[in-house]
Amino acid sequence: MGEIIPQIAIESRIHLIRNKKVMLDRDLAELYNVKTKVLNQSVKRNIVRFPEDFMFQLSKEETESLRSQIVTLKQGQNIKYLPFAFTELGVAMLSTVLNSEQAVTVNIQIMRAFVRIRNLVSDNSELRRAIETIERRVDDHDQALEIAFNTLKKFMVPKELLPKEYSPEEKKKMGFGKDKRNHG
């Protein structure tokens, strides 16, 4: 049996892009323990198995937006290839083109993570109301969903894995004084 990956390590790699829950090619490659180039070559050799509702390529704008949200490259570095995003269906299809033991084991875990997130959203009416409140406050629907999805991820992280909360005095020592920018 392949290596077991902690559930939080998988769930933290699920992003909301184009109103779809997706995983990026580089994250999947890392989980499957293959190079991104190898994963993408396998997909391209089997492209008929990956229609647009299974996989799509991010635009330059989406890539830059995602890059600013989750630091993927150091500033000044360029992205050579635009990443591919795989929906739950696309991730399931990956198991047919990547048939290593690790890919099968990780795929099962990823499917369980997608189901867990879907169940959390559908089962929690209080969370659903909070998401609806966020949607009403934010003009851009995709931005509202991204905020809501990131909020949901925070609910799923076990407290022992969360970063330590610093006191105001410690924050000042570390250079986290009052933010003078206007966020209003």
C-alpha positions, 0 to 999 in steps of 0.5 A, spaced: 500 500 500 502 507 498 504 512 503 498 515 507 497 522 507 494 526 513 487 529 511 489 536 512 495 536 507 490 534 502 484 538 504 489 544 504 490 543 497 483 544 494 482 550 492 475 554 489 477 556 482 471 558 477 466 556 482 469 549 482 473 545 488 479 543 484 486 541 485 492 543 482 497 539 477 503 541 482 499 539 488 497 532 485 504 531 483 507 532 489 502 527 493 503 522 487 510 523 488 511 524 481 514 530 477 509 535 475 511 534 468 510 527 468 503 528 471 501 533 465 504 528 460 500 522 462 494 527 462 496 530 455 497 522 452 490 521 455 486 528 453 480 525 451 479 522 458 479 529 461 473 534 458 473 541 461 469 539 467 474 534 469 480 539 468 482 546 465 488 550 465 488 556 469 489 563 465 495 568 467 490 572 471 487 566 475 495 564 476 497 570 479 491 571 483 492 564 486 500 566 487 498 572 491 494 567 495 498 562 496 505 563 495 508 558 490 514 562 487 518 567 490 517 574 487 521 576 481 520 568 478 516 567 472 511 561 471 513 557 465 507 554 464 500 555 466 497 550 471 492 545 470 486 544 475 483 538 476 476 537 479 473 531 483 472 528 477 478 529 474 482 527 480 478 520 479 480 520 472 487 521 474 487 514 477 486 511 470 492 514 467 497 514 473 497 507 475 502 506 481 500 504 488 502 511 491 497 514 486 491 509 487 492 510 495 492 517 494 486 518 490 482 514 495 484 519 500 483 525 495 476 522 494 474 522 501 477 529 502 472 532 497 466 528 500 468 530 507 468 537 504 461 537 500 458 533 507 461 539 511 458 544 507 451 541 506 450 538 513 452 545 517 446 550 516 450 555 520 456 555 516 451 555 510 448 562 513 455 565 514 457 563 507 451 567 504 452 573 509 459 573 506 456 572 499 451 578 500 457 583 503 462 581 497 460 584 490 464 579 486 461 572 487 468 568 485 471 572 491 465 571 496 466 563 494 473 563 495 473 567 502 467 562 504 471 556 502 478 558 505 473 560 512 471 552 511 478 550 511 479 553 517 474 549 521 477 543 518 484 544 521 485 541 528 487 546 533 494 542 534 495 544 527 493 551 527 499 556 528 500 559 535 496 565 537 501 571 539 499 576 544 499 583 542 506 585 545 509 579 541 506 581 535 509 588 536 516 585 537 515 581 531 514 587 527 506 586 526 504 593 529 497 596 527 496 596 519 496 603 517 492 601 510 485 603 509 481 596 508 474 599 508 
